[in-house]
Amino acid sequence: MRYPCAFLTFCAVWLLSAGCSGSAPRGGSPAEADSAAPARSFTPGPDQEGFLKLRLALTDMDGLFKRLGVHPGMTILDIGTGTGMFAYRFAEQVGGAGRVYATDVSREMIDYVSREARRRGLGNVFPVLVQQEGLDDFYRSKKFDVVFICHVKPIHKQRIEFMSALRDSLSDQGRVVVVDSIDLDTRYYLDPAHVSTDIVPALARLGDDDPFSQLLSAETRGLLRDPGADASEAAASAVQDMNAALQDPAFFRRFIKGGRWPADLPLAPMNRKLARWLLSRLKGVSALDKPAAGSGSWHAAHILNTLILKERFREQLILPAYKIDEAGLENDMAAAGYQREGGFYDDFGPMDFMGVFSKAP
């Protein structure tokens, strides 16, 4: 069986924490952070760069700046910076009088952020390598006006302890921003364990001219037509074909005509927002009819493939959805000595959830 290993968690895919640890510069300049030779060198390819731009354009950073009152001279901490795409935007907002400390547990990512900050002329970005477990000593050495934590899953396991220890590193008016996924239902790989055998009769009912029927191999069609075929074997064969379709950057074009989402495939509100934006993005780079190198269109196509396939067969798929626990997050932050400001926000990105917290009295 051929099962592709690629998968996408849309908002987290480029937070590449490789799990490195060891000695590191503590709050030095980009040049100092780059002084040690990295074991590996990360450089995004043209299409990866395009997707990073797509991801950043998809988020409302200006709205976040306004909500937090981010202004020149502030000190920002970006925990789990990954490629630094949010750190650079913060750095532009706080200006030369401000500072942005971009931390990660991966030497590879820290070295990349150091080079990229230098290339962008951002001397106020300070990449810092930190330990994987617990609160690194670096955090205790500074005071931060904004702490930004976007899709850093390891913190979930130690959230109360980590955030409690971090509390003294906030300035008097400092805020903590926690951004996470509303769900993880955009991975473009179907695990056979997550597909019910109910998909067999659902596929068998499709007409030969149905685009979903056309994605099936001759082997799968034969199993679907054979009343004596084992349902598990037929389902596994169908999953194999579906995964091949998910990896095909042209698959979504069978359904989307004129840049519009098909009316017979209803979407949840957040997924609808995502699909609309992706289609406008593809249209903007002339990639609706064919891929455009370096535009992020490859990733956009795969996300659209996933939305189409999973919406069509949602009843037959046992999808492991991740729903952030609002009460759990608020309770953990309260236990760590924080209070929530305002409501929980879903306008930072089309699949993002955000909470803003300050120190409790």
N, C-alpha and C positions, 0 to 999 in steps of 0.2 A: 504494500500500500504506500502511496506517496503522499505524505502529509507535510506541507510547507511549515517551516518553523517560525516564519515572520509573524509578528503580531503588533498591534498598535494600541496603546492607551493614549488617546489623542493629545491630551494636554500634558502628559508626562513623558512622552517617548524620548525627548531630548534632555531630560534631567539624568544624565548618564553618570550615576555615582558608582564607580567601579570597585569601591571598597578598599582603597589604598589607605594606609596610615603610616605614621613615622614622623621624623623631624620635618619641620616646615617653617617658612617665614611667618612671623606673627605680625600682621598689619603693616607689612612693608609696601613699598611702591611696586607698580607692575614690573619694573626692571628687577627689583630684588626678588619678587616672587618667581621670576623666571630664571634665577641664577643657577639653580641645580638642574642638571640634565635629566629630562624625563625618561622614564623607562619606555614609554610609547608616546607617539605624537598624534593627537586627534586633529583632523582637519575635515570639516564637512564637505561632501561632494557638491556639485552644482545643484542637483535636485534637492539635496538635504538643505542647502542654503535657502533655496526657494521655499521649502516647507517651513523653515524657521521664520522667514519673513511673513509667510501666510499666517502662521500661528500668532505672531506678535500683532499683525494687523487685525486679527480676529478679536483681540482683547481691548478693553476700553481703559487704557492706561491714563488717558487724560481725565476720565471720570474718576479714577482712583486717586489721582493727584488732587483733584478738586475736593473729593470727599475727605481726604486726610489733611488737606492744607499743606501739601508738600511744596516747599519754597526754597530758594537759594540759601545755602549755609547749613542745611540740615544734615544730620548723620544717619545713614540708612544701613541696615543689615539685611542682606539677601541670603537666607539660609538655604543650602541646596541649590546653588546658582546654576549648576549644569553648564550650558554654553554661555551663560551670562546675558541672555537676551533681555531680561528684565532689568538687570543691573545697569546696563548701558542707558536705558531709558530713564532710570532714576538719576544716573549721573548727569545726564543732560539737564534734568529738571532742577537739581540742587546746585549746579554750576561749580565753578572753580573753588568757591568758598566752602562747598559742601564735600562730604565724603561718602563713598559707598563701599562697604566691606562685603565682598562676595565670597562666601565660604562654601566649601564642598569637601567631601571625604576622598575625592578622586584627584590624584596628582595630575592625571591626564587632562581633566577638565580645568583645573587651576592653571596649568601651563597654557592651555588654549585661551582662557579668559585674559591672562596676562598679555599674550601676543595680540589678541583682538582689541583689548583696551588701548594698547599702544598704537595699533594701526588706526584706530578711530580718533586718536588724539585725546583720549580721556584720561588725564593724569589724576583724576579724583576717584578712580576705581582701584580698589586694593584687594586683590585675590588672596585668600587665606586658606591653607589646607588645615582641616580640623580632624579630630579623632572621630571614630565611628560611634562609639558608645558614650552616653552621658554628655554633660556640658563641658566642652573644651575650655581650657584656661583662657584662651583668647577672648571668649565672650565676656569674661569677668573683668577684662582690662579696659573696656570702653563703656560709654553711655550712648544709647541709640534713641533717635527720635521716632523711627519706624523700623519694625522688624517684619520682614516679608517672608512668608513661608508658603511656597507654592508646590503642591504635590510632592511633599517629602514624606513618603509612607513610613520610613523607620521611626519617625517621631511619634506616630500613633501608638506604638508599643510602650513608649515611656513618656507619654505626653504630660502627665501631671508632674512627674519628677523633673523632666527637662524644662518645662515652662516655669515651674516654681523656682528652679535654680537661675533661670534667665531673668526673672522679675527685677532683680536689683540692677540689671544692666540697662533697663529702660530709663530714659530721662523722665522728669516729673510729669510731662505731658505726652510721654511716649505711647505709641499704639502698636499692637501686634495684629498683623493681617494674616489670616489663614485662608488659603485658597485650595480647594480640592475638587475632585471630579463629582459631578452629579451622578454619573454611572460609568461603568467600564464597558459599555455595550458597543464599542466601535473597533474591537479587535478583529482584524481581517483574517481570522482562522477559526474554523469550527472544530472543536474537540468532539470526536465521535461519541464520547460519553455524554455530551450535552444535546444529542439528537435522539428524539423519541422514535420508536418504530412506527409511530402514527404518521410519519412523513411518507411512508411507503404508499398507502392508499391515496394520500394527498397528491403525490406526484403521479400516481397511476391515472388519476382523473384528468390530468392535463391533456389538452389537445396537442397534436403534433406541431401545430403552428404557434404554440405558446412559447415565448422566449425562454421560459424556465425549463420547458421540456427540451428545447434545443441545446441547452447546456449539458444535458446528460449524455453519457457515452453509450455506445451500442450495447456494451456489457450490462450497464445499469438498466437500460430500457428492456433488455431481455429478461432480467430478473423481475422487473416490475410487471411484465406481462405473464410471467410463469406463476400460476396459482400454487404450485408446489414449492416455490422458492422460499428459502429461509428469510424471514422478515429482517433479522439482524444483519444478514449478509447483504440484502438489498439496501438497507439503510446505510451500511458502511460504504457501499459502492457509491451511493448518492452523495454522501459526505465528501468522498474523494473528488467527485465531479464539482461539487459546490466550492470546495477549497481551490480547485483549479480556476473556477470562474472568479473567485474573490481576488486572485492574483493577476487576473487579466485586466490591464488598464483600459481596455475597450468595452468591457462587459456592460457598464452602466449606459453606454450609448444606445443599447438596444431598447431602452425604456424611456430615456429622456430626449424629448424632441423639442427643439426651439429653446433650449435652456430652461424648460419648465419641469418640475417634479410631476410624475404621473398621478393623475387624480384618483386612480384606483388603488394607490398605495398610501394610505393615510399615515401620518407621522405624529409622534408626540411633539408638543410645542417646542421643546428645546432642540430635538432632532430636526424639526422643520426649519428652525432658525439656522442651524448648522448647514443643512442641505442648500438652503437658499443662498447663503453666503458662499459656499463652495462653488455653486454653479455660476454665481456672478464673478467669482475669482477666475474660474476657467474661461468664461467668456471674455474677461478683461485681458487675458494673455493669449487669446485665440486658440484655446486648447479644448474647446467643447467637442470638436470633430477629430482632433488628433493631439497627442501629447506634445507639450512644449518644453524642451530641455531647460533645466535651471529655474523653472517657474513654480516648482512644488506640485505640478499637475499630477505626477505619478501618485503621490500620497493622497491628494484630493480624490482622484479616481478610485482608489482603493477604499476610502471611507464611504464614498457614494455606493460602491459595490456592496459594502457591508450593510448599509442602511436599506438598500433595495432588497437584498436577500433575506435579511433578518426580519424586516417588516412583513414580507410576503409569507414567510413560514414561521411567524412568531409562535403560533399555537403548537407547532410541532417541535420547537426548540426549547431546551431546558437551559435558558441563558443565566449564567451566574452574574446577576446585576449587583453593582456596588452602590448602595444608597448611603450617603453620609448621614450620620446620626446627629441631628441638630441638638437634641437635648443632651446627648452624650458629650458632644464637643463643649457645649456651654457648661455642663456640670464639671467636666475635667478642668476647664479654664477657671471656673469658680474655685475649685479645690486648690488650684495653683495660685490663687490670689488675684484673679482678673475679673472684670465685669464687661459684659457685652455692650457695645455702642450701637444703637439703632437696631434694625432688623438683620436678618440674614439675606444676603444679596445674591441674585442670579444673573446680574447684568455685566459681570466682569468679562466673561467669555461665554460662548453658546453652550458649553458643557461644563461650566465652572460654578462652584458654590463658594461664597466668601463670607467670612465673619470678621468683624473688627472688634478688638478688645483693648481695654486700658487697665491700668492697675486699680484694683479695688481699694477703697479707703481703709 
